[in-house]
Amino acid sequence: MDAVDGNAIGGLLIDVFGAEMSAAGSTCATCGASRPVAELVVYRRGPGTVVRCRTCGSVLMVFVTRHGVTGVDLAGLASLGEPGSALSGRRNQGQGGTNEYAR
Ligand SMILES: [Zn+2]
């Protein structure tokens, strides 16, 4: 598979989170590595997009778009938010499950 980096999904992240997220910090729930979303490893393969930790290779985020609705699974992330903040990133009511955002 051809891997790209988090910059490649900037538009997708805006669609899902409603904000520019590529500069936001992410923390891997498996190894604890923190880095900007833009530096994560992204595999794009229809119909889903898989985002992996560059340090340990764990899956951090999975996006699946089907019929115009994007579902996102953030279960692999310990945190997601602005660099240096304690924001959990769970703006919506998800508890490690899948949130769906209808357009
Ligand atoms: Zn990791």
Boltz pocket constraint, residues with backbone or C-beta under 6 A from the ligand:
constraints:
  - pocket:
      binder: B
      contacts: [[A, 28], [A, 29], [A, 30], [A, 31], [A, 32], [A, 33], [A, 53], [A, 54], [A, 55], [A, 56], [A, 57], [A, 58]]
      max_distance: 6.0
